[in-house]
């Protein structure tokens, strides 16, 4: 049977999605999704075996298509710390990106090495999300465990390793660890030596290969026999994969509204921000993807939707029935602590409650709070020379919300667009798989399969003053809490 499909895998915090696309045209043929175990910060951990179980279950649902799959790649949640022993068993559950227990260790790392030096070497400054902070947490709370490690990797590297037996990584995903240099594309073991100077760190980390290069081929795995021999792409982080899936260009702004919120764009050169607000990541196409990340995104509006006792559509209708600024009601949505700004112990703050406050105002304030938290970071990106004169493209679960779409257009004064191919992280992973199969670059493959953006909202009212008011409110709160 002809192998004429590729599988893009999005192994996120919440679930594993497998998308099958035509190798020739990029058309979506089929997809399946299986859940991951729920997590609740500040301790957010998952057993890596659960990711494998979800992946194999999703692939089994697509069993009829398996003989046609020529290649696979994984776009997965970033930062998570996977530690394997000499028998490839996890030494403990993986601490995920949204685990904030390592806040103290992140602060200590910045006392031991100046933030300017972290930014110069890695493009970012350690925060609780970064892998190196989780290494430091492990060293402090699990003495001796790091010295038992045989391999240290990220969540998507783990799945690539299980599929192919190849212990590899690429620059996009690696740039979220806090010990990889995206400017030289090399590991920085002296930074990890700050955690433990008795370990030969380079022997524990995967080999770095180009983002479009095959990691290997699928091994003969019970239950996945029809996939044996299919090419396995090296994989990358979910935001890097989503940027491929949308074919973002310089000047475009990607905004993802999911478990976390991210705002990012593509730049030809990297950004190093010693304040820690911007993460100067590499992308998966030999460029850079500076990014703002917030812990509190769609889960904020989920919380308010539950409090109001309404459906998703009813919540959107409520939010769109209140004017810009929600009649003076403001929410700073740090419900589970926050990453940007770095306030892991913060809680949400609301002001402007009156006897005249309505359910509509509550819904509008929740949506505005989530979006303003991201857009405030975007203002800082612009201060570093980031160009935002292209499309605003929204993705993630929140991209389907009419309220998020319209209010984003109102807050920015610009049209809002979406990719016509949904599940952009899985779609981008399929691009990476196709590039590995066909021997081209990821950027070339993204261009070959490019689908024009679809406009979903035009500004209806000027709400840019709402963003300015939010910035003032959030900055004042941040100053009080730090």
C-alpha positions in Angstrom: 0.0 0.0 0.0 1.3 3.5 -0.9 2.5 5.6 2.0 0.9 8.8 1.1 0.0 10.3 4.5 1.8 12.0 7.4 0.8 12.2 11.0 1.1 15.4 13.1 1.0 14.8 16.8 0.1 17.5 19.3 0.9 16.1 22.8 -0.4 18.9 25.0 -1.0 19.3 28.7 -4.6 18.2 28.3 -4.6 15.7 25.5 -2.9 14.0 22.5 -4.2 14.9 19.1 -3.1 13.0 16.0 -3.9 14.6 12.6 -3.4 12.8 9.3 -2.6 15.0 6.3 -2.1 14.1 2.6 1.6 14.1 1.8 0.9 15.6 -1.6 -1.7 18.3 -0.8 -1.7 18.8 2.9 -5.4 18.2 3.1 -6.6 16.9 6.5 -7.8 13.3 6.1 -8.6 12.2 9.7 -7.8 12.9 13.3 -8.2 11.4 16.8 -7.8 12.8 20.3 -7.2 11.1 23.7 -7.0 12.8 27.1 -4.1 13.2 29.4 -4.5 13.1 33.2 -5.7 16.4 34.6 -3.2 18.6 36.5 -3.6 21.4 39.0 -0.9 24.0 39.7 1.2 24.7 41.7 2.2 21.0 41.6 1.5 20.0 37.9 3.0 16.6 37.1 2.2 13.7 34.7 3.6 10.3 34.2 5.4 10.2 30.8 3.8 6.7 30.3 0.4 8.4 30.2 1.5 10.4 27.1 2.6 7.2 25.4 -0.7 5.5 26.3 -2.7 8.4 24.9 -0.6 8.5 21.7 -0.9 4.8 21.0 -4.6 4.9 21.8 -5.1 7.7 19.3 -3.1 5.9 16.7 -5.1 2.8 17.3 -8.3 4.7 16.5 -6.7 5.5 13.2 -5.5 2.0 12.6 -7.2 1.7 9.2 -4.9 4.5 8.0 -1.7 3.3 9.5 -0.3 1.4 6.5 -0.4 4.7 4.5 1.5 6.8 7.1 4.9 7.7 5.7 6.1 9.8 8.6 5.2 11.3 12.0 6.4 14.2 14.1 5.5 15.5 17.6 4.7 19.0 18.6 4.5 18.9 22.3 4.2 20.9 25.5 7.5 22.6 26.3 9.7 22.8 29.4 8.6 19.6 31.1 11.3 17.6 32.8 11.6 13.9 31.8 14.3 11.9 33.7 14.9 8.3 32.7 17.1 5.7 34.4 19.4 3.2 32.6 16.4 1.0 31.8 14.5 4.0 30.3 12.0 4.1 33.1 10.9 7.5 34.5 12.6 8.3 37.8 9.6 10.4 38.9 6.6 12.1 37.3 7.5 14.8 34.9 7.1 18.4 36.2 5.2 20.3 33.5 5.6 23.8 32.2 2.8 25.1 34.4 4.2 23.6 37.6 5.2 26.6 39.8 6.8 24.7 42.8 10.2 25.7 41.5 9.7 29.4 41.9 12.2 29.6 44.8 14.8 27.7 42.8 14.3 30.0 39.8 15.0 33.0 42.0 18.1 31.3 43.4 19.4 30.6 39.9 19.2 34.3 39.1 21.2 35.1 42.2 23.9 32.7 41.2 24.1 33.9 37.6 23.2 37.4 36.6 20.0 37.6 34.5 21.9 39.5 31.8 24.2 36.4 31.5 21.2 34.0 31.3 19.6 36.2 28.6 22.9 36.5 26.7 23.4 32.7 26.6 19.9 31.4 26.3 17.7 34.3 25.3 15.6 33.9 28.4 15.8 34.2 32.2 14.9 31.3 34.4 11.4 31.3 35.8 9.4 28.4 37.4 8.3 27.1 33.9 11.9 26.6 32.6 13.4 23.1 32.7 16.5 24.2 34.5 14.4 25.5 37.4 12.8 22.1 37.6 16.3 20.5 37.7 17.1 22.8 40.6 13.9 21.8 42.4 14.7 18.1 41.9 18.2 18.6 43.3 16.8 20.3 46.4 13.8 18.1 47.1 15.1 14.7 45.8 18.8 14.6 46.7 20.8 12.2 44.6 18.1 11.6 42.0 19.7 13.7 39.3 22.9 11.6 39.6 20.8 8.5 38.9 19.6 10.0 35.5 20.7 8.3 32.3 18.8 10.6 30.0 17.1 14.0 30.5 14.6 15.2 27.8 11.5 17.2 27.1 8.0 15.6 26.7 8.1 15.5 22.9 11.6 14.1 22.9 10.3 11.3 25.0 7.7 10.3 22.5 10.2 10.5 19.6 12.5 8.3 21.7 9.7 5.8 22.3 8.8 5.7 18.6 12.2 5.6 17.1 14.8 4.8 19.8 16.7 8.0 18.7 17.8 10.3 21.5 17.6 13.6 19.7 16.3 17.2 20.0 16.2 20.4 17.9 16.7 24.0 18.6 13.1 25.2 18.9 12.2 22.9 21.7 15.6 23.0 23.3 15.5 26.8 23.6 12.9 26.4 26.3 15.1 24.5 28.7 17.2 27.4 30.1 20.5 25.6 29.2 20.5 25.8 25.4 21.9 28.6 23.4 19.7 29.4 20.5 22.2 31.9 19.0 24.9 29.2 18.7 22.6 26.2 18.6 24.5 24.4 21.4 24.0 23.2 24.9 25.4 25.3 27.8 26.5 22.7 30.4 28.1 25.4 32.6 24.6 26.7 33.4 23.4 23.3 34.5 26.6 23.0 36.6 25.1 25.7 38.8 22.5 23.1 39.8 25.0 20.3 40.3 28.7 20.5 39.3 29.4 16.8 39.7 27.3 15.7 36.7 28.5 15.3 33.1 25.4 17.1 31.8 26.3 16.7 28.1 26.1 12.9 28.5 22.5 13.2 29.7 21.1 15.5 27.0 20.0 14.5 23.5 22.0 15.3 20.4 20.8 18.5 18.6 19.9 17.9 14.9 18.3 20.2 12.4 14.5 20.8 12.9 13.6 19.3 9.5 15.8 16.3 9.8 14.5 12.8 10.5 15.2 11.4 14.0 14.9 7.9 12.6 12.1 5.5 11.8 9.4 3.8 13.8 10.6 0.7 15.5 8.6 -2.6 15.5 6.2 -1.8 18.3 3.4 -4.2 19.4 0.1 -2.8 18.3 1.8 -0.4 15.8 3.3 -2.9 13.5 1.8 -1.1 10.4 3.8 2.0 11.3 7.2 0.2 11.4 9.7 1.9 9.1 7.8 5.2 8.9 10.0 8.3 9.2 10.0 10.0 12.6 10.6 13.8 12.5 12.7 15.2 15.4 9.7 17.1 16.9 9.5 20.5 18.5 7.6 22.6 21.0 3.9 23.2 20.5 4.1 26.9 19.8 6.9 26.4 17.3 4.8 23.7 15.7 1.7 26.0 15.6 3.8 28.7 13.9 4.6 26.2 11.2 1.1 25.1 11.0 -0.1 28.7 10.4 2.9 29.6 8.2 3.5 32.7 10.2 5.8 35.3 8.6 7.7 38.2 10.0 5.3 40.9 11.0 2.5 38.4 11.9 1.5 38.1 15.5 0.3 34.7 16.8 -1.9 34.6 19.8 -2.7 31.2 21.4 -5.6 31.0 23.9 -5.5 27.6 25.5 -4.5 26.2 28.9 -1.8 28.9 28.8 -1.8 32.1 26.7 1.0 33.0 24.3 1.8 35.9 22.1 4.6 35.5 19.7 6.0 36.3 16.2 8.8 35.4 13.9 12.1 37.4 13.8 15.2 36.8 11.7 17.4 37.5 14.8 17.0 36.6 18.4 15.9 38.8 21.3 17.6 38.6 24.7 15.6 40.2 27.5 17.2 40.2 30.9 13.9 41.2 32.6 12.6 37.8 32.0 9.3 39.0 30.4 10.2 37.9 26.9 11.4 34.4 26.2 13.9 34.6 23.3 13.1 31.2 21.8 14.3 29.7 18.5 11.7 28.5 16.1 11.6 25.3 14.0 12.6 27.0 10.7 16.1 28.5 11.4 14.6 31.7 12.8 13.5 33.0 16.2 10.1 33.2 17.9 10.2 35.7 20.8 7.3 34.9 23.1 5.2 36.2 25.9 3.5 33.4 28.0 0.8 33.7 30.6 -0.4 30.9 32.9 -4.0 32.1 33.0 -5.8 32.0 29.7 -9.0 30.1 28.6 -9.3 28.5 32.1 -10.1 32.0 33.4 -13.2 32.3 31.2 -14.0 28.7 32.0 -14.0 29.6 35.6 -16.3 32.6 35.2 -18.5 30.6 32.8 -19.0 28.0 35.6 -19.6 30.7 38.2 -22.3 32.3 35.9 -23.8 28.9 35.2 -23.9 29.3 31.4 -22.8 27.5 28.3 -19.9 28.5 26.2 -22.2 30.2 23.6 -24.2 31.9 26.3 -21.0 33.2 27.9 -19.8 34.7 24.6 -23.2 36.4 24.2 -23.0 37.9 27.6 -19.5 39.2 27.1 -20.4 40.8 23.7 -23.5 42.5 25.3 -21.3 44.6 27.6 -19.4 47.6 26.2 -15.7 48.0 26.0 -14.3 48.3 29.5 -17.2 46.3 31.0 -18.7 49.5 32.6 -15.6 50.0 34.7 -15.2 46.4 35.9 -11.5 45.2 35.6 -10.0 41.8 36.1 -6.3 41.0 36.5 -6.7 37.2 35.9 -3.8 35.8 37.9 -6.0 33.0 39.3 -3.3 30.3 39.5 -0.3 32.6 40.1 1.3 34.1 37.0 4.3 33.6 34.8 4.2 37.1 33.1 4.8 38.9 35.4 6.7 36.3 37.5 4.3 36.1 40.4 3.8 32.4 41.1 1.9 33.0 44.4 -0.5 35.7 43.0 -4.3 35.4 42.9 -6.8 37.2 40.7 -7.9 40.7 41.4 -11.1 42.5 40.4 -12.0 46.1 40.9 -14.9 48.3 39.9 -17.7 46.1 41.3 -20.9 48.1 41.8 -24.5 47.4 42.6 -25.1 48.0 38.9 -22.6 45.4 37.8 -24.2 42.8 35.5 -23.4 39.2 34.4 -22.6 40.7 31.0 -19.9 42.9 32.7 -18.4 40.0 34.5 -18.1 38.0 31.3 -16.6 40.9 29.4 -14.1 41.7 32.1 -12.9 38.1 32.1 -12.2 38.1 28.4 -10.6 41.5 28.5 -8.4 40.5 31.4 -7.0 37.4 29.6 -6.4 39.3 26.3 -5.0 42.4 28.0 -2.5 40.2 29.9 -1.1 39.0 26.6 -1.3 42.3 24.8 0.5 44.0 27.6 3.4 41.7 26.9 3.1 42.5 23.2 3.8 46.1 24.0 7.1 45.1 25.5 8.0 43.0 22.5 7.5 46.1 20.3 10.0 48.0 22.6 12.6 45.4 21.5 12.0 46.1 17.9 9.4 43.4 17.2 7.2 44.3 14.1 3.5 43.7 14.3 2.4 45.2 11.0 1.1 41.8 9.7 -1.8 39.7 10.6 -3.1 39.0 14.1 -3.7 35.2 14.0 -5.5 33.6 16.9 -5.3 29.9 17.7 -6.0 27.4 20.5 -9.4 26.5 22.0 -10.2 30.2 22.6 -9.8 30.9 18.9 -13.3 29.4 18.4 -14.9 31.9 20.8 -16.8 34.7 19.1 -16.1 36.8 22.3 -12.4 36.3 22.2 -12.2 37.1 18.5 -14.3 40.3 18.6 -12.9 41.7 21.8 -9.3 41.0 20.5 -10.2 43.0 17.4 -11.6 45.9 19.5 -8.6 46.0 21.9 -6.1 46.1 19.0 -8.1 48.1 16.5 -7.1 45.5 13.9 -8.8 42.6 12.1 -8.4 39.1 13.6 -7.6 36.1 11.5 -7.5 32.3 11.9 -5.8 29.5 10.1 -8.4 27.5 8.0 -6.6 24.3 9.3 -7.6 23.8 12.9 -5.4 22.2 15.5 -2.5 24.2 14.3 0.1 22.5 16.6 -0.8 19.1 15.1 -1.0 20.6 11.6 2.5 22.0 12.1 3.9 18.7 13.3 2.5 17.1 10.1 4.5 19.7 8.1 7.6 18.7 10.1 6.9 15.1 9.3 6.4 15.8 5.6 9.7 17.8 5.4 11.5 14.9 7.0 9.9 12.4 4.5 10.5 14.6 1.4 13.9 16.0 2.4 13.0 19.7 2.3 13.1 22.4 5.0 10.2 23.0 7.3 9.7 26.5 5.9 9.6 25.2 2.4 7.0 22.6 3.4 4.9 25.2 5.3 4.9 27.3 2.1 3.9 24.4 -0.1 0.9 23.6 2.1 0.1 27.2 2.9 -3.6 28.0 3.4 -4.7 31.7 3.4 -5.8 33.1 6.7 -9.6 33.6 7.2 -10.8 36.9 8.7 -13.1 36.3 11.7 -13.5 39.7 13.2 -13.2 43.4 12.4 -13.0 46.1 15.1 -16.5 47.2 16.1 -15.5 49.8 18.7 -12.3 51.4 19.8 -11.2 49.6 23.0 -7.5 50.5 23.1 -8.1 52.6 26.2 -9.0 49.4 28.0 -5.5 48.0 27.4 -3.9 51.2 28.7 -6.1 51.0 31.9 -5.2 47.3 32.4 -1.5 48.0 32.1 -1.7 50.7 34.8 -3.7 48.4 37.1 -1.6 45.3 36.6 1.7 47.2 37.0 0.5 48.7 40.3 -0.5 45.3 41.6 2.7 43.7 40.4 4.7 46.4 42.3 2.7 45.6 45.5 3.2 41.9 45.3 6.9 41.7 44.4 
